[in-house]
Structures are given as C-alpha cells and as structure tokens.
Amino acid sequence: MKWVMIAVLVVSSLSLVLVLIRNRYSLEWIRRLALHLILAAIGLYAINYSGLLSGWEIPLNFATIGTVMVLGLPGIALIVGLRYTLF
C-alpha cells in the first residue's frame, strides 16, 4: 500500500510539473516566485552578516524566508520583533 501511495504522489507531481511547464503564464508565475524567494533569502543573509542586529541572528528557514517573501520589509520587522519578545 505504501508503494502505491508513493507512485501516485510521483505521477501526480510529474503531471503538475508538466502542466506548469506547458502553460506560458505558469512559467512567469514560477519565475516571479523564485525571484522573490531568492531576494528574501539574500536579504535575510545580508542582515545576519552585516552587523545590523549585533548579537542576534535570524534563522534562514522556510518560515522566515516565506514571511519575508510575502510581507517584504515589514516581514523582517515582524521576525525581529518576534525574536525580541520570545528570546
């Protein structure tokens, strides 16, 4: 049963990738998503190693990068505020 579920997951994932590649609008959406993801990661990396937050480090994981990707600069302020209040 486990192998059947894995096979279904693989086939559906490949089908989704095929549909996204064939549709021109989807490629633009994927490029825009990738650009935002890369810029968010670079921004967090730059903040961590620039010395702006001395003694603090914002972890680079999916949650923090996703927050910055969606919210932008207010997302960075949100993460710093949460880090300040929780730790």
N, CA, C and O atoms as a printed pandas DataFrame, in Angstrom:
     atom_number atom_name residue_name chain_id  residue_number  x_coord  y_coord  z_coord
0              1         N          MET        A               1    0.827   -1.191    0.000
1              2        CA          MET        A               1    0.000    0.000    0.000
2              3         C          MET        A               1    0.875    1.261    0.000
3              4         O          MET        A               1    0.551    2.263   -0.637
4              5         N          LYS        A               2    1.986    1.181    0.728
5              6        CA          LYS        A               2    2.876    2.333    0.818
6              7         C          LYS        A               2    3.455    2.685   -0.554
7              8         O          LYS        A               2    3.554    3.860   -0.908
8              9         N          TRP        A               3    3.835    1.667   -1.321
9             10        CA          TRP        A               3    4.428    1.917   -2.640
10            11         C          TRP        A               3    3.406    2.477   -3.617
11            12         O          TRP        A               3    3.750    3.256   -4.506
12            13         N          VAL        A               4    2.163    2.083   -3.453
13            14        CA          VAL        A               4    1.103    2.617   -4.314
14            15         C          VAL        A               4    0.939    4.110   -4.055
15            16         O          VAL        A               4    0.807    4.893   -4.995
16            17         N          MET        A               5    0.947    4.497   -2.810
17            18        CA          MET        A               5    0.806    5.913   -2.464
18            19         C          MET        A               5    1.998    6.730   -2.972
19            20         O          MET        A               5    1.829    7.850   -3.453
20            21         N          ILE        A               6    3.188    6.169   -2.862
21            22        CA          ILE        A               6    4.382    6.856   -3.376
22            23         C          ILE        A               6    4.302    6.996   -4.885
23            24         O          ILE        A               6    4.655    8.041   -5.431
24            25         N          ALA        A               7    3.840    5.954   -5.564
25            26        CA          ALA        A               7    3.704    6.008   -7.026
26            27         C          ALA        A               7    2.686    7.061   -7.441
27            28         O          ALA        A               7    2.915    7.801   -8.397
28            29         N          VAL        A               8    1.570    7.133   -6.732
29            30        CA          VAL        A               8    0.552    8.146   -7.028
30            31         C          VAL        A               8    1.115    9.544   -6.809
31            32         O          VAL        A               8    0.853   10.445   -7.605
32            33         N          LEU        A               9    1.879    9.735   -5.746
33            34        CA          LEU        A               9    2.491   11.033   -5.467
34            35         C          LEU        A               9    3.473   11.427   -6.570
35            36         O          LEU        A               9    3.474   12.574   -7.016
36            37         N          VAL        A              10    4.292   10.503   -7.004
37            38        CA          VAL        A              10    5.275   10.789   -8.049
38            39         C          VAL        A              10    4.584   11.116   -9.370
39            40         O          VAL        A              10    4.949   12.084  -10.037
40            41         N          VAL        A              11    3.597   10.322   -9.750
41            42        CA          VAL        A              11    2.892   10.563  -11.016
42            43         C          VAL        A              11    2.157   11.892  -10.982
43            44         O          VAL        A              11    2.197   12.638  -11.961
44            45         N          SER        A              12    1.490   12.205   -9.889
45            46        CA          SER        A              12    0.765   13.478   -9.810
46            47         C          SER        A              12    1.723   14.666   -9.778
47            48         O          SER        A              12    1.417   15.717  -10.342
48            49         N          SER        A              13    2.870   14.517   -9.129
49            50        CA          SER        A              13    3.862   15.599   -9.106
50            51         C          SER        A              13    4.427   15.846  -10.493
51            52         O          SER        A              13    4.573   16.997  -10.905
52            53         N          LEU        A              14    4.744   14.792  -11.213
53            54        CA          LEU        A              14    5.246   14.940  -12.581
54            55         C          LEU        A              14    4.189   15.549  -13.497
55            56         O          LEU        A              14    4.513   16.361  -14.363
56            57         N          SER        A              15    2.942   15.167  -13.313
57            58        CA          SER        A              15    1.862   15.750  -14.106
58            59         C          SER        A              15    1.708   17.241  -13.823
59            60         O          SER        A              15    1.504   18.033  -14.743
60            61         N          LEU        A              16    1.805   17.616  -12.572
61            62        CA          LEU        A              16    1.721   19.031  -12.212
62            63         C          LEU        A              16    2.864   19.826  -12.829
63            64         O          LEU        A              16    2.647   20.917  -13.357
64            65         N          VAL        A              17    4.069   19.293  -12.768
65            66        CA          VAL        A              17    5.219   19.971  -13.367
66            67         C          VAL        A              17    5.029   20.107  -14.868
67            68         O          VAL        A              17    5.352   21.151  -15.435
68            69         N          LEU        A              18    4.514   19.081  -15.521
69            70        CA          LEU        A              18    4.277   19.132  -16.964
70            71         C          LEU        A              18    3.262   20.208  -17.316
71            72         O          LEU        A              18    3.459   20.953  -18.276
72            73         N          VAL        A              19    2.185   20.298  -16.556
73            74        CA          VAL        A              19    1.169   21.321  -16.803
74            75         C          VAL        A              19    1.748   22.714  -16.583
75            76         O          VAL        A              19    1.485   23.621  -17.372
76            77         N          LEU        A              20    2.526   22.895  -15.531
77            78        CA          LEU        A              20    3.110   24.207  -15.257
78            79         C          LEU        A              20    4.105   24.623  -16.331
79            80         O          LEU        A              20    4.189   25.802  -16.677
80            81         N          ILE        A              21    4.848   23.677  -16.854
81            82        CA          ILE        A              21    5.832   23.999  -17.897
82            83         C          ILE        A              21    5.149   24.328  -19.211
83            84         O          ILE        A              21    5.605   25.212  -19.937
84            85         N          ARG        A              22    4.075   23.641  -19.530
85            86        CA          ARG        A              22    3.397   23.858  -20.811
86            87         C          ARG        A              22    2.634   25.174  -20.855
87            88         O          ARG        A              22    2.458   25.749  -21.930
88            89         N          ASN        A              23    2.186   25.654  -19.719
89            90        CA          ASN        A              23    1.414   26.888  -19.674
90            91         C          ASN        A              23    2.366   28.075  -19.558
91            92         O          ASN        A              23    3.163   28.138  -18.622
92            93         N          ARG        A              24    2.291   29.008  -20.494
93            94        CA          ARG        A              24    3.191   30.152  -20.524
94            95         C          ARG        A              24    3.035   31.045  -19.292
95            96         O          ARG        A              24    4.029   31.532  -18.753
96            97         N          TYR        A              25    1.811   31.261  -18.848
97            98        CA          TYR        A              25    1.572   32.099  -17.679
98            99         C          TYR        A              25    2.184   31.477  -16.429
99           100         O          TYR        A              25    2.674   32.189  -15.552
100          101         N          SER        A              26    2.154   30.163  -16.351
101          102        CA          SER        A              26    2.710   29.481  -15.187
102          103         C          SER        A              26    4.207   29.691  -15.074
103          104         O          SER        A              26    4.734   29.835  -13.971
104          105         N          LEU        A              27    4.897   29.710  -16.202
105          106        CA          LEU        A              27    6.344   29.942  -16.157
106          107         C          LEU        A              27    6.672   31.317  -15.599
107          108         O          LEU        A              27    7.625   31.472  -14.836
108          109         N          GLU        A              28    5.884   32.311  -15.978
109          110        CA          GLU        A              28    6.108   33.654  -15.442
110          111         C          GLU        A              28    5.850   33.673  -13.936
111          112         O          GLU        A              28    6.588   34.318  -13.191
112          113         N          TRP        A              29    4.826   32.981  -13.491
113          114        CA          TRP        A              29    4.499   32.905  -12.069
114          115         C          TRP        A              29    5.613   32.200  -11.296
115          116         O          TRP        A              29    5.980   32.624  -10.200
116          117         N          ILE        A              30    6.145   31.130  -11.866
117          118        CA          ILE        A              30    7.231   30.393  -11.217
118          119         C          ILE        A              30    8.485   31.259  -11.149
119          120         O          ILE        A              30    9.168   31.270  -10.125
120          121         N          ARG        A              31    8.796   31.981  -12.214
121          122        CA          ARG        A              31    9.967   32.870  -12.207
122          123         C          ARG        A              31    9.819   33.959  -11.150
123          124         O          ARG        A              31   10.768   34.262  -10.426
124          125         N          ARG        A              32    8.642   34.539  -11.064
125          126        CA          ARG        A              32    8.405   35.600  -10.077
126          127         C          ARG        A              32    8.513   35.049   -8.654
127          128         O          ARG        A              32    9.088   35.702   -7.783
128          129         N          LEU        A              33    7.973   33.871   -8.414
129          130        CA          LEU        A              33    8.078   33.238   -7.109
130          131         C          LEU        A              33    9.531   32.949   -6.754
131          132         O          LEU        A              33    9.966   33.204   -5.631
132          133         N          ALA        A              34   10.281   32.414   -7.719
133          134        CA          ALA        A              34   11.694   32.108   -7.475
134          135         C          ALA        A              34   12.487   33.384   -7.209
135          136         O          ALA        A              34   13.358   33.394   -6.339
136          137         N          LEU        A              35   12.205   34.454   -7.938
137          138        CA          LEU        A              35   12.908   35.719   -7.727
138          139         C          LEU        A              35   12.636   36.266   -6.332
139          140         O          LEU        A              35   13.560   36.708   -5.650
140          141         N          HIS        A              36   11.384   36.242   -5.904
141          142        CA          HIS        A              36   11.049   36.723   -4.560
142          143         C          HIS        A              36   11.694   35.857   -3.486
143          144         O          HIS        A              36   12.164   36.366   -2.468
144          145         N          LEU        A              37   11.713   34.555   -3.715
145          146        CA          LEU        A              37   12.333   33.640   -2.758
146          147         C          LEU        A              37   13.826   33.914   -2.624
147          148         O          LEU        A              37   14.356   33.957   -1.514
148          149         N          ILE        A              38   14.500   34.098   -3.748
149          150        CA          ILE        A              38   15.942   34.361   -3.735
150          151         C          ILE        A              38   16.243   35.711   -3.093
151          152         O          ILE        A              38   17.171   35.821   -2.291
152          153         N          LEU        A              39   15.471   36.732   -3.435
153          154        CA          LEU        A              39   15.705   38.058   -2.854
154          155         C          LEU        A              39   15.445   38.071   -1.347
155          156         O          LEU        A              39   16.156   38.747   -0.604
156          157         N          ALA        A              40   14.440   37.337   -0.894
157          158        CA          ALA        A              40   14.178   37.260    0.547
158          159         C          ALA        A              40   15.326   36.571    1.279
159          160         O          ALA        A              40   15.745   37.015    2.348
160          161         N          ALA        A              41   15.832   35.489    0.698
161          162        CA          ALA        A              41   16.951   34.772    1.328
162          163         C          ALA        A              41   18.204   35.633    1.346
163          164         O          ALA        A              41   18.918   35.658    2.349
164          165         N          ILE        A              42   18.483   36.338    0.258
165          166        CA          ILE        A              42   19.658   37.207    0.203
166          167         C          ILE        A              42   19.515   38.353    1.206
167          168         O          ILE        A              42   20.484   38.724    1.868
168          169         N          GLY        A              43   18.312   38.913    1.318
169          170        CA          GLY        A              43   18.083   39.995    2.274
170          171         C          GLY        A              43   18.305   39.550    3.714
171          172         O          GLY        A              43   18.948   40.256    4.490
172          173         N          LEU        A              44   17.778   38.387    4.072
173          174        CA          LEU        A              44   17.988   37.880    5.434
174          175         C          LEU        A              44   19.457   37.555    5.676
175          176         O          LEU        A              44   19.983   37.817    6.758
176          177         N          TYR        A              45   20.107   36.995    4.690
177          178        CA          TYR        A              45   21.531   36.682    4.815
178          179         C          TYR        A              45   22.335   37.970    5.016
179          180         O          TYR        A              45   23.240   38.019    5.849
180          181         N          ALA        A              46   22.000   39.006    4.251
181          182        CA          ALA        A              46   22.713   40.284    4.366
182          183         C          ALA        A              46   22.499   40.915    5.737
183          184         O          ALA        A              46   23.430   41.478    6.312
184          185         N          ILE        A              47   21.287   40.825    6.262
185          186        CA          ILE        A              47   21.017   41.387    7.584
186          187         C          ILE        A              47   21.776   40.620    8.662
187          188         O          ILE        A              47   22.312   41.218    9.595
188          189         N          ASN        A              48   21.819   39.297    8.532
189          190        CA          ASN        A              48   22.516   38.480    9.530
190          191         C          ASN        A              48   24.001   38.798    9.587
191          192         O          ASN        A              48   24.571   38.867   10.676
192          193         N          TYR        A              49   24.626   38.990    8.465
193          194        CA          TYR        A              49   26.076   39.121    8.441
194          195         C          TYR        A              49   26.585   40.536    8.207
195          196         O          TYR        A              49   27.780   40.746    8.001
196          197         N          SER        A              50   25.665   41.518    8.239
197          198        CA          SER        A              50   26.097   42.900    8.091
198          199         C          SER        A              50   26.404   43.548    9.437
199          200         O          SER        A              50   27.101   44.561    9.493
200          201         N          GLY        A              51   25.894   42.977   10.505
201          202        CA          GLY        A              51   26.117   43.549   11.825
202          203         C          GLY        A              51   25.023   44.503   12.257
203          204         O          GLY        A              51   25.162   45.164   13.286
204          205         N          LEU        A              52   23.931   44.595   11.497
205          206        CA          LEU        A              52   22.831   45.477   11.884
206          207         C          LEU        A              52   22.172   45.021   13.182
207          208         O          LEU        A              52   21.767   45.843   14.003
208          209         N          LEU        A              53   22.071   43.742   13.355
209          210        CA          LEU        A              53   21.492   43.181   14.577
210          211         C          LEU        A              53   22.612   42.496   15.350
211          212         O          LEU        A              53   22.736   41.272   15.332
212          213         N          SER        A              54   23.407   43.282   16.012
213          214        CA          SER        A              54   24.564   42.714   16.706
214          215         C          SER        A              54   24.105   41.793   17.833
215          216         O          SER        A              54   23.265   42.166   18.652
216          217         N          GLY        A              55   24.663   40.600   17.862
217          218        CA          GLY        A              55   24.322   39.622   18.875
218          219         C          GLY        A              55   23.092   38.801   18.557
219          220         O          GLY        A              55   22.788   37.857   19.287
220          221         N          TRP        A              56   22.377   39.122   17.500
221          222        CA          TRP        A              56   21.178   38.390   17.104
222          223         C          TRP        A              56   21.390   37.799   15.736
223          224         O          TRP        A              56   22.159   38.322   14.928
224          225         N          GLU        A              57   20.710   36.715   15.483
225          226        CA          GLU        A              57   20.760   36.109   14.162
226          227         C          GLU        A              57   19.368   35.599   13.814
227          228         O          GLU        A              57   18.747   34.880   14.597
228          229         N          ILE        A              58   18.891   35.969   12.655
229          230        CA          ILE        A              58   17.597   35.486   12.176
230          231         C          ILE        A              58   17.855   34.193   11.425
231          232         O          ILE        A              58   18.636   34.188   10.474
232          233         N          PRO        A              59   17.228   33.102   11.819
233          234        CA          PRO        A              59   17.485   31.829   11.134
234          235         C          PRO        A              59   16.976   31.857    9.702
235          236         O          PRO        A              59   15.943   32.462    9.412
236          237         N          LEU        A              60   17.695   31.210    8.824
237          238        CA          LEU        A              60   17.274   31.090    7.439
238          239         C          LEU        A              60   16.567   29.748    7.275
239          240         O          LEU        A              60   17.212   28.720    7.071
240          241         N          ASN        A              61   15.252   29.767    7.365
241          242        CA          ASN        A              61   14.459   28.570    7.148
242          243         C          ASN        A              61   13.221   28.946    6.335
243          244         O          ASN        A              61   13.031   30.112    5.989
244          245         N          PHE        A              62   12.389   27.964    6.034
245          246        CA          PHE        A              62   11.235   28.219    5.176
246          247         C          PHE        A              62   10.259   29.219    5.786
247          248         O          PHE        A              62    9.659   30.016    5.065
248          249         N          ALA        A              63   10.097   29.183    7.089
249          250        CA          ALA        A              63    9.147   30.091    7.742
250          251         C          ALA        A              63    9.614   31.543    7.638
251          252         O          ALA        A              63    8.827   32.419    7.279
252          253         N          THR        A              64   10.879   31.806    7.946
253          254        CA          THR        A              64   11.359   33.183    7.913
254          255         C          THR        A              64   11.476   33.695    6.476
255          256         O          THR        A              64   11.106   34.833    6.189
256          257         N          ILE        A              65   11.982   32.865    5.586
257          258        CA          ILE        A              65   12.102   33.298    4.193
258          259         C          ILE        A              65   10.720   33.500    3.585
259          260         O          ILE        A              65   10.512   34.451    2.832
260          261         N          GLY        A              66    9.778   32.626    3.898
261          262        CA          GLY        A              66    8.411   32.795    3.390
262          263         C          GLY        A              66    7.745   34.047    3.912
263          264         O          GLY        A              66    7.035   34.728    3.174
264          265         N          THR        A              67    7.968   34.360    5.185
265          266        CA          THR        A              67    7.401   35.573    5.760
266          267         C          THR        A              67    7.952   36.814    5.077
267          268         O          THR        A              67    7.203   37.733    4.743
268          269         N          VAL        A              68    9.260   36.837    4.873
269          270        CA          VAL        A              68    9.874   37.992    4.211
270          271         C          VAL        A              68    9.472   38.033    2.739
271          272         O          VAL        A              68    9.309   39.115    2.175
272          273         N          MET        A              69    9.312   36.885    2.119
273          274        CA          MET        A              69    8.915   36.832    0.716
274          275         C          MET        A              69    7.515   37.424    0.529
275          276         O          MET        A              69    7.269   38.142   -0.440
276          277         N          VAL        A              70    6.612   37.129    1.444
277          278        CA          VAL        A              70    5.237   37.612    1.316
278          279         C          VAL        A              70    5.091   39.056    1.804
279          280         O          VAL        A              70    4.425   39.863    1.154
280          281         N          LEU        A              71    5.707   39.387    2.939
281          282        CA          LEU        A              71    5.492   40.701    3.546
282          283         C          LEU        A              71    6.543   41.753    3.201
283          284         O          LEU        A              71    6.290   42.949    3.345
284          285         N          GLY        A              72    7.716   41.321    2.751
285          286        CA          GLY        A              72    8.776   42.266    2.424
286          287         C          GLY        A              72    9.451   42.814    3.666
287          288         O          GLY        A              72    9.702   42.069    4.613
288          289         N          LEU        A              73    9.751   44.109    3.677
289          290        CA          LEU        A              73   10.427   44.731    4.814
290          291         C          LEU        A              73    9.623   44.656    6.116
291          292         O          LEU        A              73   10.216   44.446    7.174
292          293         N          PRO        A              74    8.298   44.818    6.077
293          294        CA          PRO        A              74    7.550   44.611    7.323
294          295         C          PRO        A              74    7.690   43.186    7.858
295          296         O          PRO        A              74    7.585   42.968    9.065
296          297         N          GLY        A              75    7.922   42.227    6.985
297          298        CA          GLY        A              75    8.160   40.855    7.419
298          299         C          GLY        A              75    9.446   40.731    8.216
299          300         O          GLY        A              75    9.507   39.980    9.189
300          301         N          ILE        A              76   10.468   41.460    7.810
301          302        CA          ILE        A              76   11.721   41.465    8.564
302          303         C          ILE        A              76   11.494   42.080    9.937
303          304         O          ILE        A              76   11.986   41.569   10.943
304          305         N          ALA        A              77   10.746   43.182    9.976
305          306        CA          ALA        A              77   10.437   43.816   11.261
306          307         C          ALA        A              77    9.616   42.885   12.144
307          308         O          ALA        A              77    9.817   42.848   13.358
308          309         N          LEU        A              78    8.700   42.140   11.552
309          310        CA          LEU        A              78    7.901   41.188   12.311
310          311         C          LEU        A              78    8.770   40.095   12.916
311          312         O          LEU        A              78    8.609   39.750   14.087
312          313         N          ILE        A              79    9.681   39.554   12.131
313          314        CA          ILE        A              79   10.560   38.496   12.627
314          315         C          ILE        A              79   11.476   39.012   13.726
315          316         O          ILE        A              79   11.695   38.326   14.724
316          317         N          VAL        A              80   12.011   40.210   13.552
317          318        CA          VAL        A              80   12.876   40.793   14.583
318          319         C          VAL        A              80   12.076   41.052   15.853
319          320         O          VAL        A              80   12.570   40.798   16.952
320          321         N          GLY        A              81   10.860   41.550   15.725
321          322        CA          GLY        A              81   10.014   41.768   16.896
322          323         C          GLY        A              81    9.667   40.474   17.616
323          324         O          GLY        A              81    9.696   40.419   18.845
324          325         N          LEU        A              82    9.344   39.446   16.869
325          326        CA          LEU        A              82    9.068   38.155   17.493
326          327         C          LEU        A              82   10.294   37.599   18.178
327          328         O          LEU        A              82   10.209   37.045   19.274
328          329         N          ARG        A              83   11.431   37.748   17.531
329          330        CA          ARG        A              83   12.686   37.257   18.113
330          331         C          ARG        A              83   12.985   38.008   19.417
331          332         O          ARG        A              83   13.457   37.415   20.387
332          333         N          TYR        A              84   12.709   39.300   19.431
333          334        CA          TYR        A              84   12.972   40.124   20.621
334          335         C          TYR        A              84   12.039   39.741   21.763
335          336         O          TYR        A              84   12.471   39.655   22.912
336          337         N          THR        A              85   10.759   39.510   21.456
337          338        CA          THR        A              85    9.814   39.213   22.530
338          339         C          THR        A              85    9.909   37.762   23.018
339          340         O          THR        A              85    9.653   37.495   24.192
340          341         N          LEU        A              86   10.267   36.839   22.152
341          342        CA          LEU        A              86   10.291   35.432   22.552
342          343         C          LEU        A              86   11.616   34.981   23.139
343          344         O          LEU        A              86   11.648   34.034   23.925
344          345         N          PHE        A              87   12.692   35.627   22.781
345          346        CA          PHE        A              87   14.005   35.156   23.264
346          347         C          PHE        A              87   14.707   36.239   24.024
347          348         O          PHE        A              87   15.820   36.033   24.507
